[in-house]
């Protein structure tokens, strides 16, 4: 295996802004998201094969939403959809509005998610600045909102 002499974070520029990438469970580790220390990196492309399991903090869509809000970045999360392993949950998230569009449907069918994502000016609050207590409070609020939304959806009434 060829290992680089020094690790380097990858970025790519678009008309929308600067992106970096984080892959799969690396989203959970502070050292893996050091690329977000770059002040102009406000967008994350996130391919994953995330699988849901207990405790609730590990369900893909609420975790992705909370992570986007806690780290003050746009997150475009593309998860595989394979329900037998609990792998589902993709979305487009912003720090101010949370989920713009997401899917967490166990039907086993791929979906294309499309949304208008607002451009954001640079922010003084960067990734890795938030402590675990703030992150968990955002996570709990996200889960409460999703439970409330599901309880009062037209399907359940």
N, C-alpha and C positions, 0 to 999 in steps of 0.2 A: 504494500500500500504506500502510495506517495503522500506524505504529509507536507504541507507548506512550512516554510521556515518561520513564518509569522501568520497569525490568523488575521484576515481582513474582511470587514463587513462589505456586503455588496449593496450597491444603490443603482437605481436607474431613474433617469429624468423623463418626464412626460410633460405635455402641455398642462396637465392637471396638477403637477407638482412632483416632488421627489418621493420615490418609493424605496422601501427596503423589504426584505423577505424574512419570514420566520417560518420554520417548518414543524408541523405536528406538535408534539408535547414540549418542544423548546419554548413555547409560549409561556410555560409555567416557571421558567428559570430566569432569574434576573440577568445572569451572565450571558444568556443567549440573545437577549434583546438590547445589548449595548449599542447596536446600530442606531437605536432611537435617541441616543445621546447627541447625535448630529442635529443641530437646531432646525435645519430645513427639512428633515425627514418627518413628514406629518401623515404619511400613508404607508400601510403595511399590506402586502399581498401575502396571503397565508394559506398555502396548500396543506392539507392534513388528511390523515387517516385516523381521526379521533374516535374513540369509542366511549360511549356513555356508561358510567357505572356509579354506584354510590360511593361516597356521600353525594348529595345533590350538587355540590360545587363543581362536579366534573361533567355535568350535562353540557353539551357543546354550545348551544345557542345562548344560554344565559351567561356562560363563562366568557364567550367571545364578546358579547355586548358589554359586560362588566369590564373586561380587559381594555376594550376600546375607550370606554369612559374613564377608567382609572389612569390610563397612559396618555390620554388626550390626543389620540390619533384616529384617523379613519382606518377601518379594518375591513378588508375584503377577504372573507373566509370561504374557502372551497373545500368542503369535506366530501369524502366518498359517501355513497349512500348504499350501505350493505347492512340492513337490519339484523341479520342473524348474529353479527358480532357487536351490535349496538352502535354501528358507525353511521351516523346521520347528523345533520345539523350544519347548514351553511347559511351565510348571510352577509349583508353589507351594513356596516355600523359606523356611526359617527359619535364623537364624544358628547355632543350637545343634545342629540335627539335619540341616541341609542340605535335600535334596529330600524333601518329604513325599509328593508325587506329581508325576510329569512324563511327558511323551510326547515321543518323538523318532522317530516312526514315519513312514517315507516313503510311506505308502499313499495320501496325498492326501485323507484323510477328516478332517473336523473332529471334535474330541473335547471333551467337557465334563469338566474336572478338578475333583474335589471332595475336600476334606480338612479335617480338624479342625486348625485352626491355633491353637497355644497363645497366650494373651495373654501379653505380656512386660512386666515392670516396666521403667521407664526405666533406661538404662545410662549409665555414665560414658564409654564409648568411643563416639565418634560418627563419622559418615561423614567422609571426607577426613582422618582422623587417621592412617590406615595408609599405609605407604609401599609402593612397587611390589614390593619384595622379599617382604613378607608376603603381598600379594595373589597373586603368582605362585606362592608355595609352596602356598597353599590351592588354587590352580588345578591345579597338578601333582598334588596328592593326590586331587583330585576326578576328574581324568582317569584316574589309576591305578586308582581304585576302580571306575570305569565299565568300564574295559578288563577288569579282573579279574572283575567281575560278568558281563560278556558272555562271557568265555572259559569260565566254569564254569556257565553257565545250562543248563537241561535241554535246550534246543534244540540246543546245541552238543556235548552229551555223547553 
